Amino acid sequence: MPAEVITYNQAILGLLIIGARADGSFQENEKKLIVFLTSDVHPISTEAYRQVISMARELPRETFSEQVFAILKAGSTQERLEAMYWLLKVLKSDNSSNLTAENTSNPGEVHALHLTLSYLNLKFEDLIVYESERDKKIRLP
């Protein structure tokens, strides 16, 4: 299957799907955050949403992740931090984990976080600073 072209906003949705999958299942809090993101903050059309969902279902996880990472990596540092912010929020919304720099009860989430930080050439410390500033500007569901 040839690689489908997706937008930055679709790639953020893809990254949230990667994060939500990290513990093996979508939880209600993760779903609410994804809906909030794709309707209010980084809006995408219903068709674009379906395209990403279809890709996530049909492609091997590694292939899907590579396509998402490639789009995000092409962005500016600010855009990459914004994407990572949303991944962090999805991981933190998970009821089964206590995600911090050193601690989580879910190794799949730690792997997803560190893999994405590495691929996007970002530091956890920079993400935490960005999160602190971004949290002052947005009200999450």
C-alpha positions in Angstrom: 0.0 0.0 0.0 1.6 3.3 -1.0 2.1 6.0 1.7 -0.9 8.3 1.9 -0.2 12.0 2.3 -1.5 13.4 5.5 -1.5 16.9 7.0 0.2 18.2 10.2 -3.2 18.1 12.0 -3.8 14.6 10.8 -0.3 13.6 12.0 -1.1 14.9 15.4 -4.2 12.7 15.5 -2.1 9.8 14.4 0.4 10.5 17.2 -2.5 10.5 19.7 -3.6 7.1 18.3 -0.1 5.8 18.8 -0.2 7.1 22.4 -3.6 5.7 23.1 -2.5 2.3 21.7 0.5 2.2 24.0 -1.4 0.6 26.8 -3.3 -1.7 24.5 -6.7 0.0 24.4 -8.5 3.3 24.0 -9.9 4.6 27.2 -12.8 7.1 27.6 -10.5 9.9 28.7 -8.3 9.4 25.7 -11.3 9.4 23.3 -12.5 12.7 24.8 -9.1 14.3 24.4 -8.9 13.2 20.8 -12.4 14.6 20.0 -11.4 17.9 21.7 -8.2 18.1 19.8 -9.6 17.3 16.4 -12.7 19.6 16.8 -11.4 22.6 18.8 -7.6 22.9 18.7 -6.3 21.2 15.5 -9.5 20.7 13.6 -9.8 18.2 10.7 -12.7 17.2 8.5 -14.6 14.1 9.1 -13.1 12.7 5.9 -9.5 13.5 7.1 -10.3 11.9 10.5 -11.5 8.7 8.8 -8.4 8.6 6.6 -6.2 8.6 9.6 -8.3 6.0 11.4 -8.2 3.8 8.3 -4.5 4.1 8.0 -4.1 3.2 11.7 -6.2 0.1 11.2 -4.8 -1.1 7.9 -1.1 -0.3 8.1 1.3 -2.2 10.3 1.9 -0.2 13.5 5.6 0.5 12.5 4.6 1.8 9.1 1.8 4.0 10.5 4.2 5.4 13.1 6.9 6.1 10.5 4.4 8.1 8.4 3.2 10.1 11.3 6.7 10.8 12.5 7.9 11.9 9.1 5.2 14.5 8.8 5.8 15.8 12.3 9.6 15.8 12.0 9.3 18.1 9.0 7.7 20.8 11.2 9.4 23.5 13.2 10.5 22.9 16.8 7.4 24.7 18.0 5.2 22.4 15.9 7.0 19.3 17.1 6.6 20.4 20.7 2.9 21.1 20.1 2.5 17.5 18.8 4.4 16.1 21.8 2.3 18.2 24.1 -0.8 16.4 22.9 0.9 13.0 23.1 1.9 13.7 26.7 -1.7 14.7 27.5 -3.1 11.5 26.0 -0.6 9.5 28.0 -1.3 11.4 31.2 -5.1 11.0 30.7 -4.7 7.2 30.9 -6.1 6.0 34.2 -3.6 3.2 34.4 -0.4 5.3 34.5 1.4 8.0 36.5 3.6 9.4 33.8 6.5 11.5 34.8 10.1 11.7 33.6 11.1 8.8 35.8 8.0 6.9 36.5 5.1 5.2 34.9 3.2 2.0 35.6 3.0 1.4 31.8 6.2 0.6 30.0 4.4 0.8 26.6 3.7 4.5 27.3 7.3 5.2 28.3 8.5 3.6 25.1 6.0 5.6 23.0 7.1 8.8 24.7 10.8 8.2 24.5 10.7 6.9 20.9 8.7 10.0 19.7 11.0 12.4 21.6 14.0 10.8 20.0 12.5 10.7 16.5 11.4 14.3 16.7 14.8 15.3 18.2 13.2 16.9 21.3 14.2 16.8 25.0 11.8 15.8 27.8 12.8 18.9 29.7 11.8 21.1 26.8 8.5 19.3 26.6 7.8 19.9 30.3 8.5 23.6 30.0 6.3 23.8 26.9 3.5 21.9 28.7 3.6 24.3 31.6 3.3 27.3 29.3 0.6 25.7 27.1 -1.5 24.6 30.1 -1.8 28.2 31.0 -3.4 29.0 27.6 -5.8 26.1 27.2 -8.6 24.5 29.1 -8.7 20.7 28.6 -11.9 18.7 28.8 
